[in-house]
Amino acid sequence: MKTIITSTIFVLTTMFTYGQSIYTKTFGNINDKPIIFLHGGPGYNCAGFEATTAQQLADKGFFVIVYDRRGEGRSSDPNAKFTFKETFDDINDIYQKYNLTKPTLIGHSFGGVVATLFAETYPKKVQSIILVGAPVSLQSTFKNILSKTKSIYQAKKDSVNLKYISMLETMDTVSIEYSSYCFGHAMKNGFYTPKNPSVEAKNIYSKFRTDTLLTKYASRMSYEAPQGFWKNEKYTTINLTKNLQSIQKQNIKIYGLYGKDDGLYSAQQVTDLQNLIGSSNIKYFDNCSHSVFVDQQTEFIDAIKVWTK
């Protein structure tokens, strides 16, 4: 545990393995408003948010907790079960460790699925959830990816990739192979990258690349996790619409932050979410893709400040 005191601000930064090798790190004053960041995947980690945004958010008066899910990133565990129950148990351990009562959960991508289902299961333990580039319906997301990539390949007269799309269109849309290929085409076509990144985003990405250790973790994927969550939870079929409605009935606020350059989601998908949670509870940014917390960091932090008052 490392403690730094700067002027009158008490900043606590800890890095530890909790339980069975659960990587966790905190930023900011433990007495400030708590936020838990839930990373994407399945199979990724919190390194990108940790390196670029966690401290910046803490500097605005938040106690920020990041962690890698069990069996993912730096939370190595050969016995990980990759179930939502196991994931919730680990989150509850974090609550206990830091004496949390009702933090805000920020769920990025698949982390938004985790945040939603945790809030529905433990409504009294969540102040609000903020979905960041998170899917509501996985099947709708796959359909959107295929539609967009097919149009791109048709415009380029790319017969090779059009054949791959034709093959995908005949596959079982529930299968893990189908989802993997869809995300592969999304990555191939730059769906995760803003078309015209801001100067701020360019500087953040440039600085992040100098941290070779965290860059290495951020780009590393565990293949056991998507296989496990597919086998145990059929996550490729998840549609959170009813879950979000259930959360609203528990008076838990739901917010959303999305980028217009995020190729995973159509404008209609974002509109549908807006109609569900309210127009004032969602922001849809220009020059922004999947990593909203980097692509529009200032706006990202400003929105969280307003929504957590």
C-alpha positions, 0 to 999 in steps of 0.5 A: 500500500502506498500513500501520497499526501499532496497539500491538504488532499489525501490520495490513497493508491493501493495495488493488491491481490484480493481473494484469489489473485484479483487485481485491484487498484484505487485512486483518490480519497477514500472518503470521496464519492465511490466509483467502481469501473467495470471493464469490457470483454469478456477477456480484457482488463481495466488497464486502458482506463487505469492508465488514462482516466482513473486518476483524472476522475479521482482529481475531480473528487471521486474515489475510483476503484478499478479491477480485472475480473477473475480469470481476465487480465492480471487476475489470473485464476486457472479455476475461474468459473466465468459466471455472473455469480462469481463476478458478483461475489468478487464485486461484493468482496470489493464492497467489503474491502472498502466499506462501500455502501452505494457506489456508482458503477461505470460499465464499459462495453461488456462491463455495462452488462455486468453493471446492469445485472449486478444492479438488478441483483443488488439494487440497494447496493448501487447508486447509479450505473453509467453505461459507456459504449455498452451493448443492450442487445448483443444480437442487434450489435452483431447484426449492425456490425455485419450490415456496416462491414458488408456495405464497406466491402461492397463499396470496395468491391472486396470479394474475399471479405464479402464471401466471409460475410456471406458465410457469417450470414449462414452461421448460428448467431448465438455461437461464440464463433459468430460473435468472434468473427463479427468483432474481428470484422469490426476491429478490421474496419476501425469501428473502435477508433474515432475518425477525427480524434481530438487533440486531447485524445491524441495526446492521451493515446500518445502518452498511454503508448509510452507506458509499455507495461500497461499498453501490453496488458490493455491489448492482451485478451484472454480467450478462456473468458469469452468461451466461459461466459458463453458456455455458462451464461450464453452472453451472446444472446443477452438483451438488457431491455427488461433488466434496465426497466427492472432497475428503473423500478428500483429508483436506480438512475441509468446513464449512457455515454456513447460515441458516434464513431463507435461502429458497434452500435447504430444511431437507432440503437442509441436512440432506443436506449435514450427512449428507455432511460431518458434524453437527459440521461444520455450523451452521444459524442462527435469524434468519439468511438468505443473508448469514450473516456479517452476520445472525449475525456473532458466531456466524460468526466463532466457528465459524471460530475453532473450525474453524481451530484 
